Structure formats: C-alpha cells, structure tokens
Amino acid sequence: MWQRFTERARKAVFYAQEEVRRLGAAHVGSEHLLLGLVRESDNVASKILKDLGVSANSLRSELDKELPRHEAKTSQDMTLTPSAKQMIDASYDEARRLNHDYIGTEHLLLAAIRQRDIAGMVLARLGVELDAARQIVEGLQDAPSEELSHLFKHRIAHVLKNDSFRLDYFVLGFISEESTANFLKALGVDLVPLVECLKNDLGGGGVPRERPSLESVLTLANEEARTSGQELSPIHFIPALMRADKNPIAHYMEQSGVSLDQVRAALKGP
C-alpha cells in the first residue's frame, strides 16, 4: 500500500501512529492521519493549509476538541479504521485525477477534505474547501518535487499568467524565502540595499527600470539547477539573475564581492 508514498507522506503516517498512542486510541483513523499531516510545517499539505488561512495550531486545537482520550492500551499492529482506509483510497484517487505516479501529503490532504467524518468536518469548519485546495494543488503539477516550496511554485505560476506583474515583485517575494535569505547572508550579501532599491523602484516615483522577463530568468534558473544536479529552488534564481541583463541583483552581488562562480560553488556545497 505504501510503495508510492513520498517520504513526507510516510512520515505523516508515522506521526499519525504517534497521535494514536498519545490519545490512547485503538486504531489509526482519518483524524489521526490529518494530525500527522500537520506535524511538519514545511510539507506541501501544511503549506496548502497555510495558503488557505489555516494554521497547524488551529487545526490541532479543533481536532483535539473532537477526539476523546482513552485509557485503553494502544494496539501494537496499528490497523487502519474504515475511515482511514477510505482516506487512503481517496488519496490514490486524487493522485490519479492529477496524473501523479506518487502519493504525497497534498493528496492525503485532499482526501481528508473529502471525508465525511471528524477530519472532514473540522476542515470544513475551518473554511477549507475541496475546490480551492484542488486549485492550489493543480498549480503544482509542473513542479519537480513536493520538496520545492509550494508558495514559491504558486508565485511563479501566478506571475507567468499575469503579463503586468513586475519581476521586481517576484524578486521581493523570493528573497523573503528563508532558504534564499540565509544563502545570501552566508555569502556576505547585505539584503537591505537590494530590498530598498526594489521598493523605491516600485513606489511609482519615477520611470520603472527595464527588467528581463520572468520566462527568461526561469529558463536560466532551470539551467543552473540542472547543472548543479539539483531540483529547482528559489536559490537557483540568484545565479540566474546574475546572468540576466538589466536585473536587480547582479549589481549588489558585485558590490558585495560575490562572483557567479562563488554562488555556484556554494550551491553545490562542501
């Protein structure tokens, strides 16, 4: 059953078993699987919920109100309840619907939303709708892996569909990604001047600077990812923007004494 599950999805099932022990329940239900899904804040399911305005803490709080504590000793075999089996089946159904050959945390979340039990009821109470969640997941279909930040992928898809969206807005967004900011700081780059320049340029006080298209920068970022043998991430946009003409980052990297070769070496790691 679990062969097609991603590592994150398998972790969610493991965490669900821990929730069963915590609550003293006898079997793994869909509500425990849902609790397992939000144990990690950086998996796709948690990011989707965050996009929909639902925090892990609020979800756990609502579920805890509904779940009784048992004194009974938890069974060692951790069998699934009928509702949990139904949720697993529904996750396969959601993956087939998207033509995915794996089961990720996003598919499990969609399946939980479909449940007509505690899991589905709590999600509905928090305003999580199946169509809205599916729309977000469908925006991930061209992404290489569930490890890539959902918010970053969603941002790329949005900008590519919006001709009037400025590259500067995109850059402001992606340098706020924790991994990107930490990467730049490790290279000795001060982000404050770059952020201020972008904000001033977007303030409407003058003629906006000419920027390369996001499509051209995305192409370069994909090249950098392939060259480094990695999957595309926000960090690959740094060397891409350094290579692009009329871009907002190369000047600051040059001022900081950081070359393209140094960035590429840092991407590959020690």
Number of C-alpha atoms within 10 A of each C-alpha: 6 11 8 13 19 17 13 20 25 19 17 25 21 14 21 25 25 16 21 24 20 12 19 17 22 20 20 26 27 27 28 25 27 31 25 24 29 25 18 17 14 15 22 28 27 22 21 23 22 14 16 16 12 17 18 17 11 12 19 17 12 16 20 14 9 12 13 11 12 14 10 11 11 18 14 10 9 16 14 17 14 13 19 23 15 17 28 22 14 21 24 21 17 20 19 14 10 14 10 14 11 16 24 25 28 27 28 27 29 25 26 30 24 20 20 11 14 20 28 23 18 21 23 15 11 17 12 20 16 17 11 13 19 18 10 19 19 13 16 22 14 9 15 11 15 19 16 18 20 24 19 17 19 17 15 17 14 14 17 14 9 9 10 8 14 17 20 22 13 16 21 15 14 22 21 14 16 10 14 18 17 15 18 19 12 11 16 13 20 16 16 8 11 19 18 12 13 19 14 13 15 16 11 9 8 9 9 14 13 12 14 17 16 20 13 12 23 18 12 21 23 18 16 22 20 13 11 16 10 13 15 23 19 21 22 25 24 25 25 23 22 22 16 17 13 14 20 22 21 21 13 16 23 13 11 13 12 16 16 16 10 12 20 17 12 14 17 11 8 5
